[in-house]
Amino acid sequence: MDFYIQQLHDALERATAGMSPEQLERPRGEKWSAAQILEHLLLTYKGTVKGMENCLAAGKPLATSATLKQRLGAAVVIGLGHMPKGRQAPERSQPRGLPAKEVVPQIWVNLELMDDAIARCERQFGPRVKIVDHPILGPLSAQGWRKFHWVHGSHHARQIENIRRSTE
């Protein structure tokens, strides 16, 4: 497993350690529960796999040219490793209510699937090639995708850790 994906796996494992399905699903007013955060992450992993698979099926990178706004966003998230707060997730990655008993095992499976799909694209198209567009950050290379998921997932792992601490 790639370094960033392994770091992400470890951060999520630490964040959820010992949490029961009830703790994961506990509502937090207007904010997402830990299970909803995990489902959001799961949907982003599935979306990345789909994008990589589309690229592989097409036999070519599907990335477009980045806008200035996308370049700035990528510089902050991928270059600086900072996930800005308060940004609304794209609709396709918003949780739909998957129970914690289902979302937790799927996280681990889909992290591996994503790691594999990114690695296959990197082997086929090269490490520096922008492979496919992120919905907000625009075109990313394989390593850009890995670092994005690490930064994004670490941001949410900290939120889950805070939830866990408040439910203990």
Residue pairs with C-beta under 8 A, 6 or more apart in sequence:
1 9
1 111
1 112
1 115
2 115
2 118
2 119
2 146
3 146
4 143
4 146
4 147
4 149
4 150
5 111
5 114
5 115
5 118
5 146
5 149
5 150
7 150
7 154
8 111
8 149
8 150
8 153
8 154
8 157
9 108
9 111
11 153
11 154
11 157
12 38
12 41
12 107
12 153
12 157
12 160
14 157
14 161
15 157
15 158
15 160
15 161
15 164
16 24
16 34
16 38
16 104
16 160
16 164
17 164
18 164
19 34
19 160
19 164
19 167
21 35
21 99
21 100
21 101
23 34
23 163
23 164
23 167
24 33
24 34
24 35
24 38
24 100
24 103
24 104
25 33
25 34
25 35
25 99
25 100
26 33
26 34
26 163
26 167
27 33
28 163
32 40
32 95
33 163
34 100
34 159
34 160
34 163
34 164
35 95
35 98
35 99
35 100
35 103
36 95
36 97
37 95
37 156
37 159
37 160
38 100
38 103
38 104
38 107
38 160
39 95
39 96
39 97
39 98
39 103
40 89
40 93
40 94
40 95
40 156
41 107
41 152
41 153
41 156
42 98
42 103
42 106
42 107
42 110
43 92
43 93
43 94
43 95
44 93
44 149
44 152
45 107
45 110
45 111
45 113
45 114
45 149
46 110
47 92
47 93
48 114
48 117
48 118
48 145
48 149
49 110
49 113
49 114
49 117
51 62
51 131
51 132
51 133
52 114
52 117
52 118
52 120
52 121
52 131
52 132
53 117
54 62
54 132
55 61
55 62
55 121
55 125
55 131
55 132
56 117
56 120
56 121
56 124
60 125
61 125
61 129
61 130
61 131
61 132
62 131
62 132
62 133
63 129
63 130
63 131
63 132
63 133
63 138
63 139
63 140
64 133
64 138
64 139
65 139
66 74
66 130
66 138
66 139
67 138
70 136
70 137
70 138
70 139
71 138
73 136
73 137
73 138
74 134
74 137
74 138
74 140
74 144
76 82
76 84
77 83
77 84
77 137
77 148
77 151
77 152
78 137
78 140
78 144
78 147
78 148
78 151
81 147
81 151
82 151
83 151
83 152
83 154
83 155
87 136
90 135
90 136
92 135
98 106
114 149
118 142
118 145
118 146
119 142
121 131
121 132
121 142
122 131
122 141
122 142
122 143
125 131
125 142
127 141
127 142
127 143
128 141
129 141
130 139
130 140
130 141
130 144
131 139
131 140
131 141
131 142
131 145
132 139
132 140
132 145
133 139
133 140
134 140
134 145
134 148
137 144
137 148
140 148
